[in-house]
Amino acid sequence: MLGRDIDVDDVLEVLLQSKIIEDYPDNYPFPSCLMMGRANDRALHVDLANTTDDLKIISAY
């Protein structure tokens, strides 16, 4: 995330305030989704996987 100047607070803002724009229930090894939102006046996408225990952030751009 540092290569794109996205910090953890930006990702948390998207996770808390945004919508799922794509859902991938059949992804392997875990279902995943793509979220889009705004943080610090710019659009961000966050791709995450839903494991059995928690959510894993795959990428943010």
N, C-alpha and C positions, 0 to 999 in steps of 0.2 A: 504494500500500500504506500510505502514511502516513495517509491519511484514515481508515483502519480500524485504525490502531495495530498493523500487522503489519510486522515488520522482516525483513530478508533472512535472518537466522539462523532465524527461524520457518519461512520457506518452504523453506530448505535441509533443516531437520529433517523436514518433511513429505516432501520428495522422497527423502530417504535412508531413512526409516523407515516408509513408508506403502504402501498398496495402490492400484492403479488400480481405481476403482469404475465408471467408464464409459469405453468406448473408442469413438472416432469415426474409423475408418480412412478414411472417404470424405469427410471435411471438406476444403473448399477454402480456401486453396491448399495446406495441409499437413494430414496426419493429426494428430489431437489426442487427448487423453485428460483425464479428470478424476480427480484423486487426492484422497483424504481421509485425514487423519491428525491427530495431536495435537502441539501445541507450546505450551510454557508453560501447561500445564493447560487448554487450550481446543481445541476442534475447528476445523480449518481445511480448506478446499478449495483446491486449486491446479489451475488449468486450464492445460495446456501443449500446444504444437505441436511436432511432430517434423519439423524441416526436414532437408534433405539433409546439412547440416554440423553441426547442434547442436539443442539444445532451446530453445524460446522460451517464457517464462512469459507467458501471456495475461492471467491475473488470479489474484488470491488473495483469498479472503473467508472 
